[in-house]
Amino acid sequence: MRRAARVDENQRQIVAALRQLGASVAITSTTGQGFPDICCGFRGRNVLFEIKDGNKPPSRRKLTPDQIEFHAAWKGEIAVITSATEAVDYLLRG
């Protein structure tokens, strides 16, 4: 049986900041199998974001084996972020 997905404490803040920027955001953190936490659409781009809590030590922010495998196989845009500022900056960099 699959365990409930853990949601990082900063996810709500990141989603709110992205939506305020005008991005569409689908929360996908319960999908499992290494799929990233959110899918974001902005100015014709689709970006998958894996959210890690920047307040946790680096050892607690590592990607899981499933996430590593997913990131390696994904042919689209994907990024690991730790804050709302990082997420917004990533989208604005284009």
N, C-alpha and C positions, 0 to 999 in steps of 0.2 A: 504494500500500500504506500502511495506517495504521501510524503509529509506536506503540510501546508507551507507554501512559499513564504520566506521571510521578506518583509518589505523594509528597505532602509528608511531610517527616520527622516532623512532629507528628501525623500521622494515627493512628498506633497508640495514642499517649497519649490522644488525644481519644476514640477508640472505646472504650478501656478505661474512661475516666471516665464516659462515657454509659452503658455497660453496668453499671458499679458503681452508678449512680443508679437502675437498674432499667429503662432504656430498651432496646428492641430496636433493633439496628443492622444494616443491610444495607450492605455495602461495594459501591459502584457506580462507583468511580473509573475502571474500565476500560470503561465503557459508551460514552464518547465523545459527539460531537455536542453538547458543552456541558452534558451531564447532570452534576449535582453529584456530589461524591465519596461522600457517604453519605446514606442514607435512614433516618430515625430515627422510631420510634414510641414515644410516651410519653403516658400518661394520656388515651388516645383521640385524640391528635393525631398527625399524620404531618408531619414536617418534613424538607425537603431541605436539607442543609448543603454548601456549597462551602467546602473547607478551603484556607486560604492560610497559609503559614509566616510567623508574626509576627516571626521572627528575620531575615527577608530585608528588604531595602530596599523602600519602597513601590512602586518601579518594577517590582519582581519579583513583587509581589502583585496586580497588576492582573488583572482578568478578561480572558479571551481573547474575541475577537469571537464565537465560538460560545457561550461562557458568557453574554455580554451578551444575545445573542439569546434564549437559552433562558430566562434570568431574566425578560426582558421579556414573553415569551409565557406563562410559567407562571402558572396561575390559583390555585395553592395556596400553602402556606407555604414560604418559601425564605429562607435567610440565608447570609451569608458570615461565617465565623469564623476566628480565628487562634490560638485556644488552647482547652484543655479547660475552663478557667474560663468563657470566653465561651460555649461550647456548653452547659454545665450551667446557667449563669445564664439563657440564652435559654429553655431548656425550663422552668425554674422560674418565670420571669416569667409564663408562660402567656398 
